[in-house]
């Protein structure tokens, strides 16, 4: 049941992001950028959605699961020039934030999003087309299941 809750939460996030991003850019998996480049020939920009952790807070004592699913949305961008890379990553992060703000409230199937999120920006590194940068948006989805 626990992994089904995580998979359902990730799928709901992917569905909401598909309104702003192309389906080919969104991936429902947690894969390091260097590994993705070596195995699958990563394409940029990319948006990776994954479950970071599941917390059963037992807020509702007689529910099987009553807690939170922490979801991470990692935006990755690569280009051949350093100039402008961070600005484009910022725009992608803003787009993720806009999607989250527009989808506050009940998500159905016992899931809801309250509106809080946190953003962590990574440093520019060598990789991809020459330079790569990632930023991660982390947020909780409340879950109440019997």
C-alpha angles and dihedrals in degrees: 000000000000096000090046089056091051093047091049092050092050091048092051090052092047090052092052094046091050088073090067105023130051115258091240090060096054120081124181095211142085106237125155112243095237092051092047090053094050098046109028104017097247119231123212142259094039135171117206118196120193144151112256097185145339121226122191100200092173090223088158102047099208098045121101090227125014113160145068141306112209109215127193124204110193117194115201126189131177132184139161095247129057094216114098096006096116092046092055092046088052090054091052091049089050089053091053089048091050091052091050093047091050091052104051114141137030115008095182129243091069094303129122138171120217100195105254121126140157129214126208119188120208126213121258110265138181111269144087111041089351106298126039133185131181136192126191127212112200125192142153127244113202114228131193116180136163 
